[in-house]
């Protein structure tokens, strides 16, 4: 690791407080780059412990030969929808995910929560009526929607809602976000995420074509990114953190590629990693069918990865489970990954990389 920047911070892999680090506010990206592939790309080679600086459009020339590339094709739902209480007060409802009991009952965040729960109902004229069924210990609410039009809740939200940008993006979503806070390979029929799989935001159709031309193969999976991705670890010890669950699906083609031994695998983003690792941890009784499951897998050091050889990811929040995952990947099976990560992040801060969802990327080889 080059010693030119002395911004390192000390971390302890067992205590959550040690996952914190000082990040200047101007390092938190508030806007995407003008072009997706204009973002910067920090490359870390684990075997040599070498770090180098690039731009994302160089990616096709930086990857090893003929990889199987796994990507999350989920589409971000315009999950923030307006409403009114019967008394006339305004309500903001953030759709999180279907409850599993019925298609029209969802887990939601409500603002204001207690007032809306006491009112029992909220609505938007000519669009929907919602009943607050239950208040959950997580701070979420179980809400049943009645829609007068011939459409499902995701379709209605896509029509009247707005994108739920992360809380550290301190501005309202605009028209540009409707395209830039989606990957170019997101599938509209998979509108089930409240946050983008941000490592994929850097890709352009041109880069995908170049990767295809170089012999790489792409495999899609779908993980519905939930609000838990933004929630910090709140327990004193990392291992005591209750990991949030996220639903995923993975089809026969991707499953077959994961069981093959003739290619190395690159995961685009931590969501792809969680999907792959959870799938490979469990028997697959029906390999010719799509697997639907939910993962609450908490990847932290020491961890031996079963299906991921290389990782493309962004720079993540202090105190987050994503830091734990990336730390584990930097030194699989060992406990020194967090110290490696702190040095890489120190270099990135000193080199003025942009952090979080609209920020720059890191490739771990």
QUIDAQUI-V704497 format. One record per residue. SS is DSSP state (~ for helix, > for strand, _ for the rest). PHI is phi in whole degrees, -180 to 180 (* if undefined). Layout:
ss=SS phi=PHI
ss=SS phi=PHI
//
This chain:
ss=_ phi=*
ss=_ phi=-59
ss=_ phi=-89
ss=_ phi=-67
ss=_ phi=-106
ss=_ phi=-109
ss=_ phi=-106
ss=_ phi=-65
ss=_ phi=-124
ss=_ phi=-90
ss=_ phi=-122
ss=_ phi=-122
ss=_ phi=-67
ss=_ phi=-99
ss=> phi=-100
ss=~ phi=-60
ss=~ phi=-59
ss=~ phi=-82
ss=~ phi=-84
ss=_ phi=-82
ss=_ phi=-154
ss=_ phi=-84
ss=_ phi=-124
ss=_ phi=-56
ss=~ phi=-58
ss=~ phi=-77
ss=~ phi=-89
ss=> phi=-88
ss=_ phi=-67
ss=_ phi=-99
ss=_ phi=-136
ss=_ phi=-73
ss=_ phi=-65
ss=_ phi=-57
ss=_ phi=-121
ss=~ phi=-54
ss=~ phi=-88
ss=~ phi=-81
ss=_ phi=-64
ss=> phi=-84
ss=> phi=-137
ss=> phi=-91
ss=> phi=-111
ss=> phi=-122
ss=> phi=-100
ss=_ phi=-65
ss=_ phi=-63
ss=_ phi=-90
ss=_ phi=54
ss=> phi=-114
ss=> phi=-121
ss=> phi=-142
ss=> phi=-114
ss=> phi=-146
ss=> phi=-118
ss=~ phi=-64
ss=~ phi=-65
ss=~ phi=-84
ss=~ phi=-51
ss=~ phi=-57
ss=~ phi=-92
ss=_ phi=-106
ss=_ phi=-84
ss=_ phi=-62
ss=_ phi=-74
ss=_ phi=48
ss=_ phi=-95
ss=> phi=-93
ss=> phi=-107
ss=> phi=-107
ss=> phi=-135
ss=> phi=-92
ss=_ phi=-94
ss=_ phi=-64
ss=> phi=-111
ss=> phi=-76
ss=_ phi=-78
ss=_ phi=-75
ss=_ phi=-82
ss=> phi=-93
ss=> phi=-119
ss=> phi=-85
ss=> phi=-163
ss=> phi=-137
ss=_ phi=-80
ss=_ phi=-57
ss=_ phi=-80
ss=_ phi=105
ss=_ phi=-67
ss=> phi=-79
ss=> phi=-130
ss=> phi=-113
ss=> phi=-112
ss=> phi=-108
ss=> phi=-72
ss=> phi=-102
ss=> phi=-169
ss=> phi=-59
ss=_ phi=-74
ss=_ phi=96
ss=_ phi=-84
ss=_ phi=-162
ss=_ phi=-67
ss=_ phi=-100
ss=> phi=-114
ss=> phi=-125
ss=> phi=-82
ss=> phi=-140
ss=> phi=-105
ss=> phi=-122
ss=> phi=-136
ss=_ phi=-78
ss=~ phi=-77
ss=~ phi=-66
ss=~ phi=-61
ss=~ phi=-69
ss=~ phi=-64
ss=~ phi=-65
ss=~ phi=-66
ss=_ phi=84
ss=> phi=-144
ss=> phi=-152
ss=> phi=-161
ss=> phi=-136
ss=_ phi=-53
ss=_ phi=69
ss=_ phi=-118
ss=> phi=-165
ss=> phi=-125
ss=> phi=-124
ss=> phi=-114
ss=> phi=-80
ss=> phi=-81
ss=> phi=-159
ss=> phi=-105
ss=_ phi=-95
ss=_ phi=-65
ss=_ phi=-75
ss=_ phi=94
ss=_ phi=-89
ss=> phi=-128
ss=> phi=-93
ss=> phi=-126
ss=> phi=-103
ss=> phi=-105
ss=> phi=-117
ss=_ phi=-109
ss=_ phi=-77
ss=_ phi=-93
ss=_ phi=-83
ss=_ phi=-157
ss=_ phi=-91
ss=~ phi=-66
ss=~ phi=-64
ss=~ phi=-66
ss=~ phi=-64
ss=~ phi=-63
ss=~ phi=-65
ss=~ phi=-87
ss=~ phi=-113
ss=_ phi=-91
ss=> phi=-127
ss=_ phi=-67
ss=_ phi=-88
ss=_ phi=-60
ss=_ phi=-58
ss=_ phi=-65
ss=_ phi=-83
ss=_ phi=-88
ss=_ phi=-92
ss=_ phi=-162
ss=_ phi=-74
ss=_ phi=-65
ss=_ phi=-126
ss=~ phi=-60
ss=~ phi=-63
ss=~ phi=-64
ss=~ phi=-61
ss=~ phi=-102
ss=~ phi=-79
ss=_ phi=-95
ss=_ phi=-131
ss=_ phi=-74
ss=_ phi=-71
ss=_ phi=-107
ss=_ phi=-64
ss=_ phi=-105
ss=~ phi=-57
ss=~ phi=-72
ss=~ phi=-106
ss=> phi=-77
ss=> phi=-148
ss=> phi=-109
ss=_ phi=-104
ss=_ phi=-149
ss=_ phi=-77
ss=_ phi=-77
ss=~ phi=-69
ss=~ phi=-63
ss=~ phi=-83
ss=~ phi=-67
ss=~ phi=-82
ss=_ phi=-78
ss=_ phi=-121
ss=~ phi=-55
ss=~ phi=-64
ss=~ phi=-66
ss=~ phi=-60
ss=~ phi=-64
ss=~ phi=-63
ss=~ phi=-66
ss=~ phi=-61
ss=~ phi=-63
ss=_ phi=-87
ss=_ phi=95
ss=_ phi=-78
ss=> phi=-117
ss=> phi=-106
ss=> phi=-134
ss=> phi=-97
ss=> phi=-138
ss=> phi=-133
ss=> phi=-122
ss=_ phi=-81
ss=_ phi=-62
ss=_ phi=-105
ss=~ phi=-65
ss=~ phi=-58
ss=~ phi=-63
ss=~ phi=-96
ss=_ phi=-81
ss=_ phi=-74
ss=_ phi=-70
ss=_ phi=-110
ss=_ phi=-83
ss=_ phi=-67
ss=> phi=-107
ss=~ phi=-58
ss=~ phi=-69
ss=~ phi=-87
ss=_ phi=-71
ss=_ phi=-81
ss=_ phi=-74
ss=_ phi=-71
ss=_ phi=-96
ss=> phi=-139
ss=> phi=-81
ss=> phi=-144
ss=> phi=-137
ss=> phi=-146
ss=_ phi=-87
ss=~ phi=-58
ss=~ phi=-63
ss=~ phi=-68
ss=~ phi=-64
ss=~ phi=-62
ss=~ phi=-65
ss=~ phi=-68
ss=~ phi=-86
ss=_ phi=-77
ss=_ phi=-114
ss=_ phi=-98
ss=_ phi=-140
ss=_ phi=-84
ss=> phi=-110
ss=> phi=-110
ss=> phi=-98
ss=> phi=-89
ss=_ phi=92
ss=~ phi=-67
ss=~ phi=-66
ss=~ phi=-66
ss=~ phi=-62
ss=~ phi=-62
ss=~ phi=-63
ss=~ phi=-60
ss=~ phi=-68
ss=~ phi=-66
ss=~ phi=-59
ss=~ phi=-74
ss=~ phi=-78
ss=_ phi=-123
ss=_ phi=-62
ss=_ phi=-117
ss=_ phi=-73
ss=_ phi=-132
ss=_ phi=-63
ss=_ phi=-88
ss=_ phi=-119
ss=_ phi=-70
ss=> phi=-91
ss=> phi=-115
ss=> phi=-155
ss=> phi=-129
ss=> phi=-115
ss=_ phi=-121
ss=_ phi=-64
ss=_ phi=-107
ss=_ phi=-88
ss=_ phi=-150
ss=_ phi=-69
ss=_ phi=-84
ss=_ phi=-145
ss=_ phi=-103
ss=_ phi=-81
ss=_ phi=-93
ss=_ phi=-135
ss=_ phi=-127
ss=_ phi=-103
ss=> phi=-138
ss=> phi=-137
ss=> phi=-109
ss=> phi=-149
ss=> phi=-97
ss=_ phi=-95
ss=_ phi=-107
ss=_ phi=-67
ss=_ phi=-58
ss=_ phi=69
ss=_ phi=-104
ss=~ phi=-66
ss=~ phi=-69
ss=~ phi=-62
ss=~ phi=-63
ss=~ phi=-63
ss=~ phi=-65
ss=~ phi=-59
ss=~ phi=-62
ss=~ phi=-72
ss=~ phi=-66
ss=_ phi=-147
ss=_ phi=-56
ss=_ phi=81
ss=_ phi=-120
ss=_ phi=-114
ss=_ phi=-98
ss=~ phi=-63
ss=~ phi=-68
ss=~ phi=-69
ss=~ phi=-67
ss=~ phi=-61
ss=~ phi=-64
ss=~ phi=-70
ss=~ phi=-62
ss=~ phi=-66
ss=~ phi=-63
ss=~ phi=-64
ss=~ phi=-64
ss=~ phi=-65
ss=~ phi=-65
ss=_ phi=-91
ss=_ phi=62
ss=_ phi=-70
ss=_ phi=-96
ss=> phi=-103
ss=_ phi=75
ss=_ phi=-57
ss=_ phi=-94
ss=_ phi=-90
ss=_ phi=-87
ss=> phi=-120
ss=> phi=-132
ss=> phi=-111
ss=> phi=-109
ss=_ phi=-108
//
